[in-house]
Amino acid sequence: MTVAELLRRVSSAELTEWMAFSALESFGADAENLGHAITAATVANANRGKDKPPYKVEDFMPHFEKQNQTPDEMLLIAQIYTAALGGEDRRKNG
């Protein structure tokens, strides 16, 4: 299924629920990265020297920089999502 097909089939409410769920629970690539990090930490700890401190799972998690958005950028993104989902801007000045 393409993204366009998905957006035609999913409601705004359902998309919002999935976004909230993803903030609470890892799934998809985040969950896969966590699994790989656990494996890497286990292997590294099994092979580390006795005098070295243990590795943490976080040591092997990828860190992607998140850019802070301005309020205007956030509003623009909300407008784009609203339009893509067939919604309507009900603000008095929108």
C-alpha positions, 0 to 999 in steps of 0.5 A: 500500500502506498502512503497516499492509499493509506492516507485515504483509508485512515481517519485523522483520529486513528492517525492521531492515536497511532502517533500517540501510541508511537510516543509511548511504545517503540515499534517498527525501526525503533524496536528493531534498533533496540533489539540490535542494540541489546544484542550488540551490548551482550556481545560486547560485554561478553568480550570486554576486559575484566577491568573495563566497565560494562557497556549499556544498551544505550551505547549501541542505540543510533542517535538521530538529531531532531531539529527543533521546530518553530511555532510557524513550522509546526503550524505549517506541518499541521496544515499540510497534514490536515489538507492531506487527510482531506480535513478543513481548517476551521480557524477564524483566520485560517 
